[in-house]
Amino acid sequence: MTDTMHTELAAGRWKSFPLMLQLAHVGSEVSRAQNAKIVGNDARLQSALSRMLELLDLTIADPKNRFRLRELCRAREVLCDFLAGDNIYHSTGESLNRYFLQFAAASKNEHMTN
């Protein structure tokens, strides 16, 4: 992955987002990738996978998330395994959606209380 798709976010804006919002955005790309995989659209799958990995890598590189690196890196590994690998972890689209929907809900609640 050499080209940056989210140039403004990669330039530093991503770091201004709370972790919950970062992972909610990652989850949106996970959902897009899953949908593309289900319908067999490889081009859309690759595009969503690239965007997902870029956002997840920006999240991993964000210094405020340094105490969450184990979980973030494991999430990356599981997502790659499910979407592009042999699914050795036996993940399901449902389980991944449940995981990421929590961040979307928390991010929305956080936004509404601020």
C-alpha positions in Angstrom: 0.0 0.0 0.0 2.0 2.9 -1.2 -0.6 5.5 -2.3 -2.4 7.3 0.4 -6.1 7.4 -0.2 -7.0 9.5 2.8 -4.4 12.2 2.4 -6.0 14.8 4.7 -6.4 12.1 7.4 -2.9 10.8 7.0 -1.6 14.3 7.2 -2.6 14.4 10.8 -6.3 15.0 11.0 -6.9 11.3 11.9 -5.0 11.8 15.2 -7.6 14.4 16.3 -10.3 11.7 16.2 -11.0 9.7 19.4 -10.2 6.0 19.2 -13.9 5.1 19.1 -14.5 7.3 16.0 -11.4 5.9 14.3 -12.6 2.3 14.8 -16.1 3.3 13.7 -14.7 4.5 10.4 -12.6 1.3 10.1 -15.8 -0.7 10.7 -17.6 1.1 7.9 -14.9 -0.1 5.5 -15.1 -3.6 7.0 -18.8 -3.6 6.2 -18.2 -2.4 2.6 -15.5 -5.1 2.1 -17.8 -7.8 3.5 -20.7 -6.8 1.2 -18.3 -6.8 -1.8 -17.0 -10.2 -0.8 -20.6 -11.6 -0.5 -21.6 -10.5 -4.0 -18.3 -11.5 -5.5 -17.2 -8.0 -6.6 -13.4 -8.4 -6.3 -12.6 -4.8 -7.4 -14.9 -3.3 -4.7 -13.5 -5.8 -2.1 -9.9 -4.8 -2.9 -10.8 -1.1 -2.8 -12.6 -1.4 0.6 -9.8 -3.6 1.9 -7.2 -1.0 1.0 -9.1 1.8 2.6 -9.8 -0.3 5.7 -6.1 -1.2 6.1 -5.0 2.4 5.6 -7.4 3.6 8.3 -6.4 0.8 10.6 -2.7 1.5 10.1 -3.3 5.2 10.8 -5.0 4.1 14.0 -2.2 1.8 15.0 0.4 4.6 14.3 -1.5 7.1 16.4 0.5 7.7 19.6 -2.6 8.0 21.8 -3.5 4.4 21.0 -0.1 2.9 22.0 -1.7 1.0 24.9 -4.1 -0.7 22.6 -1.6 -1.9 20.1 -2.1 -5.6 20.9 -5.9 -5.4 20.2 -5.5 -3.2 17.2 -2.8 -5.4 15.6 -4.8 -8.5 16.3 -7.9 -6.9 14.8 -5.9 -6.2 11.6 -4.7 -9.8 11.5 -8.2 -11.2 12.0 -9.7 -8.9 9.3 -7.0 -9.7 6.8 -7.5 -13.4 7.5 -11.3 -13.2 7.1 -11.4 -10.9 4.0 -8.3 -12.0 2.1 -6.9 -15.1 3.8 -8.0 -18.6 4.7 -10.1 -17.6 7.8 -8.0 -19.7 10.1 -9.6 -17.8 13.1 -13.1 -18.9 11.9 -14.4 -15.3 12.0 -17.9 -14.5 10.7 -19.2 -11.4 9.1 -21.7 -11.2 12.0 -19.0 -11.3 14.7 -16.9 -8.7 13.0 -20.0 -6.4 12.5 -20.8 -6.8 16.2 -17.3 -5.9 17.2 -17.2 -2.7 15.1 -20.8 -1.7 15.7 -19.9 -1.2 19.4 -17.4 1.5 18.4 -20.0 3.2 16.1 -22.5 3.3 19.0 -19.9 4.5 21.5 -18.7 7.2 19.1 -22.3 8.4 18.5 -23.0 8.5 22.2 -19.7 10.3 22.9 -20.6 12.9 20.2 -24.1 13.5 21.6 -22.8 14.1 25.2 -20.2 16.6 24.1 
